[in-house]
Amino acid sequence: MSKKIGLHIGGRRFDVDVEDDFAPFLEQNMAKDFNIDGNNDLKKMLHAYVKKTHEIFLQEKEIEKILRKTEI
């Protein structure tokens, strides 16, 4: 099954279908980064994208560090 999650950006509503098990995680994270009940501007969208990309960058660095330790 899937669940539809929506967000208003620049005065338009955008909906995405996500798997049921992923939906609560996505909703929780979107609530941290966006105004769930109102409109969000493009600047806020870009800021959230950069923030999440930085989190991924840090996670990948940590994974590489752990992998290097296990190779010894």
DRENNUNU-141114 format. One line per 10 residues: number of its first residue (from 1); for each residue x negated, y, z negated of N, C-alpha, C. Coordinates in pm, whole numbers, plus 50000, padded with zeros to 5 digits. Last residue first. Example, Ala and Ser with C-alpha at 12.3 -4.5 7.8 and 13.67 -1.06 7.14 Angstrom:
! residues 2
2	48715:49775:49292:48633:49894:49286:48710:50003:49213 | 48681:49431:49220:48770:49550:49220:48680:49670:49220
//
This chain:
! residues 72
72	45887:49689:49119:45755:49672:49056:45740:49534:49002 | 46143:49726:49197:46049:49669:49294:45914:49637:49233 | 46277:49862:49002:46303:49719:49013:46207:49650:49110 | 46196:50125:49045:46160:50059:48920:46177:49908:48930 | 46319:50178:49289:46173:50178:49281:46125:50106:49155 | 46587:50175:49209:46536:50073:49302:46385:50064:49298 | 46596:50405:49052:46622:50274:48991:46567:50162:49079 | 46549:50598:49251:46460:50588:49134:46475:50452:49067 | 46770:50559:49417:46634:50536:49469:46535:50518:49355 | 46971:50641:49237:46970:50503:49289:46831:50469:49341
62	46905:50911:49208:46901:50823:49091:46896:50676:49135 | 46951:51003:49467:46817:51015:49409:46802:50920:49290 | 47226:50953:49483:47134:50880:49571:46991:50887:49520 | 47322:51136:49292:47343:50992:49273:47246:50911:49359 | 47250:51379:49413:47190:51341:49285:47206:51192:49257 | 47416:51362:49644:47271:51377:49656:47201:51332:49528 | 47668:51363:49523:47624:51245:49599:47473:51246:49614 | 47668:51624:49419:47682:51510:49329:47634:51382:49397 | 47655:51769:49657:47543:51776:49563:47548:51659:49465 | 47905:51712:49760:47787:51668:49834:47664:51671:49743
52	48066:51841:49572:48072:51695:49583:47952:51640:49658 | 47988:52112:49624:47975:52053:49490:47973:51900:49498 | 48063:52144:49891:47922:52155:49854:47897:52091:49718 | 48343:52113:49862:48266:52022:49948:48118:52025:49910 | 48408:52330:49697:48432:52193:49650:48352:52091:49731 | 48340:52541:49872:48272:52527:49743:48287:52384:49689 | 48527:52501:50078:48384:52488:50105:48306:52468:49975 | 48763:52556:49934:48743:52425:49998:48595:52400:50025 | 48726:52820:49868:48737:52723:49760:48714:52581:49814 | 48734:52930:50125:48613:52944:50045:48612:52842:49931
42	48996:52885:50206:48890:52807:50268:48759:52815:50190 | 49220:52877:49919:49160:52938:50037:49044:52853:50088 | 49520:52720:49826:49375:52726:49811:49318:52790:49937 | 49836:52754:49659:49752:52763:49779:49604:52772:49741 | 49950:52525:49402:49957:52645:49485:49862:52638:49603 | 49911:52297:49255:50048:52346:49270:50061:52467:49361 | 49637:52254:49249:49724:52149:49302:49864:52201:49333 | 49368:52417:49315:49498:52451:49259:49598:52355:49322 | 49074:52208:49276:49173:52284:49352:49294:52321:49266 | 48901:52058:49115:48844:52147:49216:48944:52241:49282
32	49050:51903:48941:48936:51977:48888:48889:52086:48986 | 49231:51781:49107:49283:51873:49006:49171:51957:48944 | 49067:51608:49246:49122:51723:49317:49176:51826:49218 | 49021:51416:49047:48911:51499:49094:48960:51622:49169 | 49279:51308:49022:49211:51362:48905:49098:51457:48948 | 49327:51214:49282:49413:51318:49223:49345:51385:49104 | 49127:51017:49303:49127:51133:49391:49210:51247:49333 | 49214:50836:49105:49080:50894:49099:49073:51021:49182 | 49470:50763:49203:49455:50831:49074:49319:50900:49058 | 49397:50646:49469:49480:50766:49453:49464:50834:49316
22	49276:50400:49475:49191:50519:49486:49267:50647:49452 | 49483:50219:49471:49385:50212:49363:49291:50333:49362 | 49630:50287:49706:49688:50305:49573:49584:50306:49461 | 49452:50464:49959:49489:50339:49893:49536:50367:49750 | 49602:50755:50111:49490:50684:50049:49542:50557:49982 | 49679:50994:50345:49719:50865:50290:49595:50795:50236 | 49718:51344:50307:49634:51229:50343:49692:51104:50277 | 49835:51658:50417:49860:51533:50348:49763:51427:50398 | 49839:52002:50382:49769:51889:50443:49793:51767:50356 | 50008:52300:50443:50001:52178:50362:49933:52069:50445
12	49878:52632:50459:49931:52512:50526:49914:52393:50434 | 49751:52842:50333:49893:52853:50358:49956:52735:50431 | 49491:52750:50292:49515:52857:50388:49661:52870:50427 | 49615:52451:50182:49491:52522:50214:49523:52626:50320 | 49764:52236:49960:49785:52356:50042:49653:52429:50057 | 49779:51884:49971:49711:52003:49920:49739:52118:50015 | 49890:51549:49885:49890:51673:49962:49822:51787:49890 | 49888:51205:49939:49845:51313:49851:49835:51439:49936 | 50055:50902:49955:50032:51028:50023:49999:51135:49917 | 49927:50576:49925:49997:50687:49863:49959:50814:49936
2	49975:50236:50034:49904:50362:50030:49992:50468:49966 | 49916:49882:50000:50000:50000:50000:49912:50125:50000
//
